């Protein structure tokens, strides 16, 4: 059994003056904004830990959404991926090297605005592979998100306090390429809405085989995600912010 250490409650500084409802800022990102994270990946089966870094760079921000380059470095190996987000900061798609995209339809459902201290929401979405030039989408997974706000406050980044919202969510994705298999993620994050990114993120995950992924077992995860078994842990924290000079123009 894998349980979360209450990292967010330790890092989040309560702030009585935080507004009851939050809205997405008009310019959550500006092209050139950079966000640097330190990350650790723990394999609970092998009891190993791999450290690394994650960098977000805003490439484009329009009235439709944002285009972000995410650079991950783990044990000396660096990979770049480009993602598209909507204005609510939900993932729309990941651009693939073959000219196709991994698309979340309608979106990833991670956030729903306006967001209050007692907000609870859910979202179903389909993950498909979509290629330029037409043709049918290739189904990959059918997913559901259940999420809730657990606290509001501030977090220190670059010795500056930023408004933050602590969120918990459970994400279940049924594989359509390997029927019967279900991936489960229990996520905790501190979203810094004025920056447009998560300041802290931690997730426990497990892939359940068809024998384990019964409706009864999935309902147990939905009701008490924190008390269940997971096989790996990912955690990262924002340690540096470089905002584009265009923000002050």
C-alpha positions as CSV (number, residue, x, y, z in Angstrom):
1,X,0.0,0.0,0.0
2,X,1.3,3.4,-0.9
3,X,0.2,6.6,0.9
4,X,1.0,10.2,0.2
5,X,3.2,12.2,2.5
6,X,1.1,15.4,3.0
7,X,3.7,17.5,1.1
8,X,1.2,20.1,-0.1
9,X,-0.2,20.9,3.3
10,X,3.4,21.4,4.5
11,X,4.3,23.8,1.7
12,X,1.0,25.7,1.3
13,X,0.8,28.8,3.4
14,X,-2.8,29.6,4.3
15,X,-4.0,33.0,3.2
16,X,-7.3,34.3,4.5
17,X,-7.5,37.0,1.9
18,X,-7.6,34.5,-1.0
19,X,-10.8,35.2,-3.0
20,X,-13.6,32.6,-2.8
21,X,-13.5,32.1,-6.5
22,X,-10.6,32.1,-9.0
23,X,-10.6,32.8,-12.7
24,X,-8.0,32.0,-15.3
25,X,-5.9,35.1,-15.8
26,X,-6.2,36.8,-19.3
27,X,-2.5,36.1,-20.0
28,X,-1.7,33.0,-18.0
29,X,1.4,32.6,-20.3
30,X,3.4,34.9,-22.4
31,X,5.7,33.6,-25.1
32,X,9.2,33.3,-23.6
33,X,8.0,32.4,-20.1
34,X,10.2,29.6,-18.6
35,X,9.5,27.4,-15.6
36,X,12.2,25.1,-14.1
37,X,11.2,22.0,-12.0
38,X,13.2,19.5,-10.0
39,X,11.7,16.0,-10.3
40,X,12.1,12.6,-8.7
41,X,10.7,9.3,-10.0
42,X,10.4,6.3,-7.6
43,X,9.9,2.8,-8.8
44,X,8.3,1.2,-5.7
45,X,8.7,-2.3,-7.1
46,X,12.5,-2.0,-7.5
47,X,12.8,0.6,-4.7
48,X,14.9,2.8,-7.0
49,X,14.8,6.6,-7.4
50,X,15.7,8.6,-10.5
51,X,16.2,12.3,-10.2
52,X,15.9,14.8,-13.0
53,X,14.6,18.2,-14.2
54,X,11.6,19.4,-16.2
55,X,11.5,22.7,-18.0
56,X,8.4,24.4,-19.4
57,X,8.8,27.1,-22.1
58,X,5.8,29.0,-23.5
59,X,6.2,29.1,-27.3
60,X,2.9,30.8,-28.2
61,X,-0.2,32.2,-26.4
62,X,-3.3,33.1,-28.3
63,X,-7.0,33.6,-27.6
64,X,-7.5,29.9,-28.3
65,X,-4.8,28.6,-25.9
66,X,-1.1,28.0,-25.4
67,X,1.7,26.0,-27.0
68,X,4.3,24.7,-24.5
69,X,7.6,23.0,-25.0
70,X,8.3,20.5,-22.1
71,X,12.0,19.4,-21.8
72,X,12.6,16.5,-19.5
73,X,16.1,15.3,-18.4
74,X,16.5,12.1,-16.4
75,X,19.9,10.4,-15.8
76,X,21.5,12.5,-18.6
77,X,18.9,11.7,-21.2
78,X,16.9,14.7,-22.5
79,X,13.6,14.6,-24.4
80,X,11.5,17.4,-25.8
81,X,7.7,17.3,-26.4
82,X,5.3,20.0,-27.5
83,X,1.9,20.3,-26.0
84,X,-1.2,22.4,-26.7
85,X,-3.4,23.7,-23.9
86,X,-6.8,25.5,-23.9
87,X,-7.3,28.8,-22.1
88,X,-8.4,26.9,-19.0
89,X,-4.9,25.3,-19.0
90,X,-6.3,21.8,-19.8
91,X,-4.3,19.7,-22.2
92,X,-5.7,19.5,-25.7
93,X,-2.9,17.5,-27.5
94,X,0.7,16.4,-27.6
95,X,2.4,16.8,-30.9
96,X,4.1,13.6,-32.1
97,X,7.3,13.3,-34.2
98,X,5.4,11.5,-37.0
99,X,3.3,14.6,-37.7
100,X,0.3,13.2,-35.8
101,X,-1.1,14.3,-32.4
102,X,-2.2,12.5,-29.3
103,X,-5.5,14.4,-28.7
104,X,-7.6,14.6,-25.6
105,X,-11.2,15.1,-26.6
106,X,-12.7,17.4,-25.5
107,X,-9.7,18.1,-23.1
108,X,-7.9,16.6,-20.1
109,X,-10.4,17.9,-17.5
110,X,-7.7,18.7,-14.9
111,X,-9.2,22.1,-14.1
112,X,-12.7,23.7,-14.1
113,X,-13.2,27.4,-13.6
114,X,-14.2,29.4,-11.7
115,X,-12.6,27.5,-8.8
116,X,-13.7,28.0,-5.2
117,X,-12.4,26.5,-1.9
118,X,-15.1,23.7,-2.0
119,X,-15.0,23.1,-5.8
120,X,-15.6,19.5,-7.0
121,X,-15.8,18.4,-10.6
122,X,-15.6,15.5,-13.0
123,X,-14.8,15.1,-16.7
124,X,-14.8,12.2,-19.2
125,X,-12.5,12.4,-22.2
126,X,-11.2,10.2,-25.0
127,X,-7.5,9.9,-25.9
128,X,-7.0,9.4,-29.7
129,X,-4.2,9.6,-32.2
130,X,-5.0,12.1,-35.0
131,X,-2.9,12.6,-38.1
132,X,-2.8,15.4,-40.6
133,X,-4.4,14.9,-43.9
134,X,-7.6,13.4,-42.7
135,X,-8.4,9.9,-41.9
136,X,-10.1,8.4,-38.9
137,X,-8.9,9.0,-35.3
138,X,-7.2,6.0,-33.7
139,X,-8.8,5.4,-30.3
140,X,-6.2,5.0,-27.5
141,X,-8.0,5.3,-24.1
142,X,-11.3,6.3,-22.5
143,X,-10.6,8.4,-19.3
144,X,-12.4,9.9,-16.4
145,X,-11.2,12.6,-13.9
146,X,-12.7,13.3,-10.5
147,X,-11.2,16.3,-8.7
148,X,-11.6,18.6,-5.8
149,X,-10.0,21.6,-4.2
150,X,-8.6,20.9,-0.7
151,X,-7.0,24.2,0.3
152,X,-6.0,27.7,-0.9
153,X,-3.0,29.8,0.1
154,X,0.4,30.9,-1.3
155,X,3.6,29.2,-2.2
156,X,7.1,30.7,-2.3
157,X,8.9,30.5,-5.7
158,X,12.0,32.7,-6.3
159,X,11.5,34.2,-2.8
160,X,8.1,35.5,-3.9
161,X,4.7,34.4,-2.7
162,X,2.3,33.2,-5.4
163,X,-1.4,32.4,-4.9
164,X,-1.9,28.6,-4.9
165,X,-4.8,26.2,-5.0
166,X,-4.3,22.6,-3.6
167,X,-6.1,20.1,-5.8
168,X,-6.5,16.3,-5.5
169,X,-7.7,14.2,-8.4
170,X,-8.1,10.5,-9.4
171,X,-7.6,9.7,-13.1
172,X,-8.7,6.4,-14.5
173,X,-7.9,5.5,-18.2
174,X,-9.2,2.3,-19.8
175,X,-6.9,1.2,-22.5
176,X,-8.6,0.7,-25.9
177,X,-5.5,-0.8,-27.5
178,X,-5.1,-3.4,-24.7
179,X,-8.7,-4.0,-23.6
180,X,-9.3,-4.7,-19.9
181,X,-6.2,-2.8,-18.7
182,X,-6.7,0.3,-16.7
183,X,-4.2,2.9,-15.6
184,X,-4.9,4.7,-12.3
185,X,-3.3,7.9,-11.1
186,X,-3.9,9.7,-7.8
187,X,-2.6,13.2,-8.1
188,X,-2.0,16.1,-5.7
189,X,-0.8,19.5,-6.9
190,X,-0.6,23.1,-5.9
191,X,-1.7,25.1,-8.9
192,X,-0.3,28.6,-9.1
193,X,-3.0,30.2,-11.3
194,X,-1.4,33.5,-11.9
195,X,1.7,31.7,-13.3
196,X,-0.5,29.2,-15.2
197,X,1.4,26.2,-14.0
198,X,1.6,23.8,-11.0
199,X,4.1,24.8,-8.4
200,X,4.1,21.3,-6.8
201,X,2.9,18.0,-8.3
202,X,3.0,14.5,-7.0
203,X,1.3,11.4,-8.4
204,X,1.1,7.7,-7.4
205,X,0.2,5.4,-10.3
206,X,-0.5,1.8,-11.1
207,X,-1.5,-0.2,-14.2
208,X,-4.2,-2.8,-13.3
209,X,-4.5,-5.9,-15.4
210,X,-7.9,-7.2,-16.6
211,X,-8.2,-9.5,-13.6
212,X,-7.6,-6.7,-11.1
213,X,-9.5,-3.9,-12.9
214,X,-12.9,-5.0,-11.9
215,X,-15.7,-2.5,-11.4
216,X,-15.6,-3.1,-7.7
217,X,-11.9,-2.5,-7.5
218,X,-12.1,0.7,-9.5
219,X,-14.9,2.0,-7.2
220,X,-12.6,1.4,-4.3
221,X,-10.0,3.6,-5.9
222,X,-12.6,6.2,-6.6
223,X,-13.9,6.2,-3.0
224,X,-10.5,6.1,-1.2
225,X,-7.7,6.7,-3.7
226,X,-5.1,7.6,-1.0
227,X,-5.4,4.3,0.7
228,X,-4.8,2.0,-2.3
229,X,-1.8,0.2,-3.8
230,X,0.4,2.0,-6.4
231,X,3.6,0.9,-8.1
232,X,5.4,4.2,-8.8
233,X,5.6,7.8,-7.7
234,X,6.4,11.0,-9.6
235,X,7.0,14.2,-7.8
236,X,8.3,17.6,-8.9
237,X,8.5,21.1,-7.5
238,X,8.9,24.5,-9.3
239,X,12.2,26.0,-8.2
240,X,12.8,28.8,-10.7
241,X,10.6,31.2,-12.8
242,X,11.9,33.3,-15.7
243,X,9.0,35.5,-17.0
244,X,9.2,37.0,-20.4
245,X,10.1,40.8,-20.6
246,X,7.0,41.1,-22.7
247,X,4.9,40.9,-19.5
248,X,6.1,44.4,-18.6
249,X,5.7,46.0,-22.0
